[in-house]
Amino acid sequence: MTNHSEFEQLIKIMEQLRKKCPWDMEQTHESLIPYLREESFEVIEAVLSGKDHALCDELGDLLLQVVFHAVVAKDRDSFTITDVIKAINHKLIRRHPHVFDPKHVQRETLDDQWQNLKKSEKSSSSCPGHFHSIPENMDSFLASERIQLLSAKDHFQWKSVNGILEKLEEEIKEFRKAHGSGKRKHLQEELGDMLFVLVNLCFFLMMNPSDLIAKANAKFKKRYDKMVALAKQDHPHTPFRKLSLATQEIYWQKAKKSKPGTA
């Protein structure tokens, strides 16, 4: 089977799934966002792992997301995967005149050329702000990452983790002042700033904040159950909630140190 027919088979498989699989049939562009996001981060993790087999596998998963969106669009009579490929082909040729235009005279750096060509493709009336491409109803974590990605393209980005941590410490100090003021609106604003910096740290380290909080949730639940079980062994007739906070903390520390799978 040729590479071309392999790609065509992928499209046909996806089209079949859209007709016969209940889950695939009900998906929309919006419902697929979390999966596209997850697969993108997994590609990054595979790159950083240095394992070619993992990268090959994750790139396939990401390609599936592209095809999935194209098939969903085709079902809406909007565009097809051929339109997607044609658009990127034209864009690459248009943005690389130094390669594809024999009459082109290079007068600026390649980075400046790319950005200027990109800006010229969009009218000023359709681009009211630097972040116009971010939908208002986008997931807040995802929107925050997008904001920081666009900022980073303008080189407005921390140079190191230490710089971000210093900013976080600054925001924590401001949060403490706001907490002391007793003004809830001010408190919300400062807490939001802290979260934004933490998302920035995740972005800098190429980690998915949603995945991290999900893992932290799972770890807390497992450790909490372990803590209650340990306390019950020593205090079989006392509900956990009746124990003092200091006593609960002792069992929390024991739960942290216990090995997985132990009673």
C-alpha positions as CSV (number, residue, x, y, z in Angstrom):
1,M,0.0,0.0,0.0
2,T,1.5,3.4,-1.0
3,N,1.8,6.4,1.3
4,H,-0.9,8.2,-0.7
5,S,-3.4,5.3,-0.3
6,E,-2.6,5.0,3.4
7,F,-3.7,8.6,3.8
8,E,-6.8,8.0,1.8
9,Q,-7.6,5.0,3.9
10,L,-7.3,7.1,7.0
11,I,-9.9,9.5,5.6
12,K,-12.2,6.7,4.6
13,I,-11.9,5.1,8.1
14,M,-12.9,8.5,9.7
15,E,-15.8,8.9,7.3
16,Q,-17.0,5.4,8.2
17,L,-16.7,6.2,11.9
18,R,-18.8,9.4,11.4
19,K,-21.5,7.3,9.8
20,K,-21.5,4.2,12.1
21,C,-19.9,5.0,15.5
22,P,-22.3,6.8,17.9
23,W,-19.5,8.7,19.7
24,D,-17.8,9.9,16.5
25,M,-21.1,10.9,15.0
26,E,-22.0,13.3,17.8
27,Q,-18.6,15.1,17.8
28,T,-18.3,18.7,16.8
29,H,-15.3,21.1,16.3
30,E,-16.0,22.4,19.8
31,S,-16.3,19.0,21.5
32,L,-13.0,17.9,19.9
33,I,-10.9,20.8,21.3
34,P,-9.8,18.9,24.5
35,Y,-8.6,16.0,22.4
36,L,-6.7,18.2,19.9
37,R,-5.1,20.0,22.9
38,E,-4.2,16.7,24.6
39,E,-2.7,15.2,21.4
40,S,-0.6,18.4,20.8
41,F,0.9,18.2,24.3
42,E,1.6,14.5,23.9
43,V,3.5,15.2,20.7
44,I,5.6,17.7,22.6
45,E,6.3,15.2,25.4
46,A,7.3,12.6,22.7
47,V,9.7,15.1,21.2
48,L,11.3,15.8,24.6
49,S,11.5,12.1,25.4
50,G,13.8,11.6,22.4
51,K,11.9,8.4,21.5
52,D,11.3,8.2,17.8
53,H,8.7,5.4,18.1
54,A,6.7,7.5,20.6
55,L,6.9,10.6,18.3
56,C,5.7,8.6,15.3
57,D,2.7,7.3,17.3
58,E,1.8,10.7,18.7
59,L,2.1,12.4,15.4
60,G,-0.4,9.8,14.0
61,D,-2.8,10.7,16.8
62,L,-2.4,14.4,16.0
63,L,-2.9,13.8,12.3
64,L,-6.2,12.0,13.2
65,Q,-7.4,15.1,14.9
66,V,-6.7,17.1,11.7
67,V,-8.6,14.6,9.6
68,F,-11.4,14.4,12.1
69,H,-12.0,18.1,12.0
70,A,-11.9,18.1,8.2
71,V,-14.5,15.3,8.0
72,V,-16.7,17.2,10.5
73,A,-16.4,20.2,8.2
74,K,-17.2,18.2,5.2
75,D,-20.3,16.9,6.8
76,R,-21.3,20.5,7.3
77,D,-20.6,21.2,3.6
78,S,-17.9,23.7,4.7
79,F,-14.5,22.4,3.5
80,T,-12.6,19.1,3.0
81,I,-9.2,17.8,3.8
82,T,-8.2,18.6,0.2
83,D,-9.1,22.3,0.9
84,V,-7.0,22.1,4.1
85,I,-3.9,20.8,2.2
86,K,-4.4,23.2,-0.7
87,A,-4.6,26.2,1.7
88,I,-1.4,25.3,3.6
89,N,0.4,24.6,0.3
90,H,-0.5,28.0,-1.0
91,K,0.4,29.6,2.3
92,L,3.8,28.1,2.4
93,I,4.6,29.2,-1.1
94,R,3.3,32.7,-0.5
95,R,5.3,33.1,2.7
96,H,8.5,31.8,1.2
97,P,9.1,34.1,-1.8
98,H,12.9,33.7,-1.2
99,V,12.5,30.0,-2.2
100,F,9.6,29.9,-4.7
101,D,9.8,33.4,-6.4
102,P,12.9,33.7,-8.7
103,K,12.3,37.5,-9.0
104,H,12.2,38.1,-5.2
105,V,14.8,40.4,-3.7
106,Q,15.5,39.7,0.0
107,R,15.5,43.1,1.9
108,E,14.6,41.9,5.4
109,T,15.3,39.0,7.8
110,L,13.3,35.9,7.2
111,D,11.6,36.2,10.5
112,D,10.5,39.8,9.8
113,Q,9.5,38.8,6.3
114,W,7.3,36.0,7.6
115,Q,5.6,38.2,10.2
116,N,5.0,41.0,7.7
117,L,3.5,38.7,5.1
118,K,1.3,37.1,7.7
119,K,0.0,40.6,8.8
120,S,-0.6,41.6,5.2
121,E,-2.9,38.6,4.7
122,K,-5.3,40.0,7.2
123,S,-7.0,43.4,6.9
124,S,-6.7,45.8,9.7
125,S,-10.5,46.0,10.0
126,S,-10.7,42.2,10.7
127,C,-7.9,42.3,13.3
128,P,-9.0,44.8,15.9
129,G,-6.5,43.5,18.5
130,H,-3.5,41.4,19.0
131,F,-5.6,38.6,20.5
132,H,-8.5,38.8,18.1
133,S,-8.1,35.1,17.1
134,I,-9.0,33.9,20.6
135,P,-12.7,33.1,20.8
136,E,-14.6,34.6,23.7
137,N,-16.0,31.3,24.8
138,M,-12.7,29.4,24.7
139,D,-11.7,27.3,27.7
140,S,-10.0,29.7,30.1
141,F,-6.8,27.6,30.5
142,L,-6.6,27.1,26.8
143,A,-7.2,30.8,26.2
144,S,-4.5,31.7,28.7
145,E,-2.0,29.5,26.9
146,R,-3.0,31.0,23.6
147,I,-2.5,34.5,24.9
148,Q,1.0,33.6,26.2
149,L,1.8,31.9,22.9
150,L,1.0,35.0,20.9
151,S,2.9,37.1,23.4
152,A,5.9,34.8,23.1
153,K,5.9,35.3,19.3
154,D,6.7,39.0,20.0
155,H,9.5,37.8,22.3
156,F,7.4,39.1,25.3
157,Q,8.3,36.1,27.4
158,W,10.3,35.2,30.5
159,K,13.8,34.0,29.7
160,S,14.0,31.4,32.5
161,V,11.9,29.6,35.1
162,N,13.5,31.7,37.8
163,G,12.0,34.8,36.2
164,I,8.5,33.3,36.3
165,L,9.0,32.2,39.9
166,E,10.0,35.7,40.9
167,K,6.9,37.0,39.3
168,L,4.8,34.4,41.1
169,E,6.3,35.5,44.4
170,E,5.5,39.1,43.6
171,E,1.9,38.1,42.9
172,I,1.7,36.1,46.1
173,K,2.8,39.3,48.0
174,E,0.1,41.3,46.3
175,F,-2.5,38.6,47.1
176,R,-1.6,38.8,50.8
177,K,-2.1,42.6,50.7
178,A,-5.4,42.2,49.0
179,H,-6.4,39.5,51.5
180,G,-5.6,41.9,54.3
181,S,-7.7,44.7,52.7
182,G,-10.8,42.5,52.9
183,K,-11.9,43.6,49.4
184,R,-13.2,40.6,47.6
185,K,-13.0,42.1,44.1
186,H,-9.3,42.9,44.7
187,L,-8.7,39.5,46.1
188,Q,-10.2,37.8,43.0
189,E,-8.1,40.0,40.7
190,E,-4.9,39.0,42.5
191,L,-5.8,35.3,42.7
192,G,-6.4,35.5,38.9
193,D,-3.0,37.0,38.4
194,M,-1.4,34.1,40.4
195,L,-3.2,31.6,38.2
196,F,-2.2,33.3,35.0
197,V,1.5,33.2,36.1
198,L,1.2,29.5,36.9
199,V,-0.3,28.8,33.5
200,N,2.7,30.8,32.1
201,L,5.0,28.5,34.0
202,C,3.3,25.5,32.5
203,F,3.5,27.0,29.0
204,F,7.2,27.7,29.5
205,L,7.8,24.1,30.6
206,M,5.6,22.8,27.8
207,M,3.2,21.2,30.2
208,N,-0.6,21.0,30.1
209,P,-2.1,22.7,33.1
210,S,-5.4,20.8,32.8
211,D,-3.5,17.5,32.8
212,L,-1.4,18.6,35.8
213,I,-4.5,19.6,37.9
214,A,-6.2,16.3,36.9
215,K,-3.2,14.3,38.2
216,A,-3.0,16.4,41.3
217,N,-6.7,15.7,41.9
218,A,-6.2,12.0,41.5
219,K,-3.2,12.0,43.8
220,F,-5.1,14.0,46.5
221,K,-8.1,11.6,46.4
222,K,-5.8,8.5,46.7
223,R,-3.8,10.0,49.5
224,Y,-6.9,11.2,51.3
225,D,-8.5,7.8,51.2
226,K,-5.2,6.3,52.5
227,M,-5.1,8.9,55.4
228,V,-8.7,8.0,56.5
229,A,-7.9,4.3,56.3
230,L,-4.8,4.7,58.5
231,A,-6.7,6.8,61.0
232,K,-9.5,4.2,61.2
233,Q,-6.9,1.5,62.1
234,D,-5.9,3.5,65.2
235,H,-9.3,5.0,66.0
236,P,-11.9,2.4,64.8
237,H,-14.7,4.0,66.8
238,T,-14.0,7.7,66.0
239,P,-15.2,9.3,62.8
240,F,-12.3,10.9,60.9
241,R,-14.0,14.3,61.0
242,K,-14.0,14.1,64.8
243,L,-10.2,14.0,65.0
244,S,-8.3,17.2,65.6
245,L,-6.7,18.9,62.6
246,A,-3.3,18.2,64.2
247,T,-4.1,14.4,64.4
248,Q,-5.4,14.4,60.8
249,E,-2.2,16.0,59.7
250,I,-0.2,13.2,61.3
251,Y,-2.1,10.7,59.2
252,W,-1.8,12.8,56.1
253,Q,2.0,12.7,56.5
254,K,1.9,8.9,57.1
255,A,-0.2,8.6,53.9
256,K,2.4,10.5,52.0
257,K,5.1,8.2,53.1
258,S,3.3,4.9,52.7
259,K,4.0,2.7,49.7
260,P,1.4,2.3,47.0
261,G,-0.8,-0.7,47.5
262,T,-0.2,-1.1,51.3
263,A,-3.2,-1.2,53.6
